[in-house]
Amino acid sequence: MRRPAARTPVALTCATLVAVVLTGCGDDDVRNEPSDESRTGTAGPSVPAADEELRVNGVGTELRTPWGLAPLVGGGLLVGSRDSGDILLSPPGGGQPQVVGSVDGVRAEGESGLLGLALGPGDDTLYAYRTGPEENGVVAMSWDGTSLGEPEEVVTGIPGGATYHQGGGLVVGPDRMLYVSTGDNGVPEDAQDPDSLSGKVLRYTLDGEPAPDNPSGTAVHSLGHRNVEGLVFDPEGRLWAAEFGQSAFDELNLVRAGANYGWPEVEGTGGGEEYVDPAVVWSTDEASPSGIAWWDGSLWVAALRGETLWEVPFATPEVETPGQEDGDPTGADVLEDPVAYLVGRYGRIRNVAMTADTTMLWVVTSNTDGRGDPAAEDDQLFALAR
């Protein structure tokens, strides 16, 4: 087990930002100034007393490049391996995960490979986001509780082939639609192009057709995203996305149909009325957010570079639902300030997912992905409980 890394709490003042994220705070760069409209994750190292609130239950070790997580209603979890394309079952009650299926032909290089996983209604179909040499897409596989069927293409035509910014978030919404997040595929301007599927949150039927009520008339649900790897719905049916920034700010965004989140014109807050500000911002040293989950009244964000598990509590008492005429369109008014856990203890944290019975939070690390410093037992899968 890693020891917590020594860190200095970061206050997002102009002087600190110059030193930490190498970005100016002058009038010519107001887009990178933190805004009162967004929460700011600057808790620094996790407080030992706070860490002690979480109980760690070890499940699996020596995994290779784990990425997607799909909790099973009967207990257990499906885990995807980014590089091999294998999908493993972590059985109910514990035990080392075993391969139960595979997606062949994925292009695994940099941030590409077998990415997000999501179970459909009824737990009998698993959806998986895969990258290819030229295009990315989503495949569907039958699931009978013990093994996966052959992958069948459901969504095709998402631009791919780049080493970085491949997105990969996948979730089935309460509206029984399939939501897919894509990166800008190394072409930032495509995130603003309404005719491109890059740098977007896409919305499809479970058969892979663009949802008929999308505001774009295409599969595009929202645009202006740099690289979203995590998507989750909260109990009120709001969609949240964890998004990588470039050099200044990472973001937690409340995703609304037809909204524009600014990339590459805006990183962080301050883009003006044309763009929606993030609900939460972090410096890129503190986060690099990947997976995201809702659990125990909070959003939980896995941070790679920050080697941190961030909790973003929901505010109490309840406030107005964001997006209403008199509400906050960013969603910041339903959130409290982020709290850091597990800083440096397990290295890079890739993904999180609530167990199907809601009692625990699955966590998987990402130290074997070529950017980490793997220990003998890495990568690890474990569960957290309060």
Secondary structure, DSSP 8 states (H G I E B T S, - for coil): -------------HHHHHHHT----SGGGGGGS--TTSEEE---S--HHHHTTSEEEEEE-S-SSEEEEEE-TTS-EEEEETTT-EEEEE-TT----EEEEE-TT---STT-SEEEEEE-GGG-EEEEEE--SSEEEEEEEEB-SS-B---EEEEEEEE---SS-----EEE-TTS-EEEE---TT-GGGGG-TT--TTEEEEE-TTS-B-TT-TTSSSEEEE--S-EEEEEE-TTS-EEEEE--SSSEEEEEEE-TT-B--TTT-SSS---TTS---SEEEETTT--EEEEEEETTEEEEEETTTTEEEEEEB-SS----TTSTTS-TTSGGGB---EEESTTTSS-EEEEEE-TTSS-EEEEE-SSSSSS---TT-S-EEEEE-
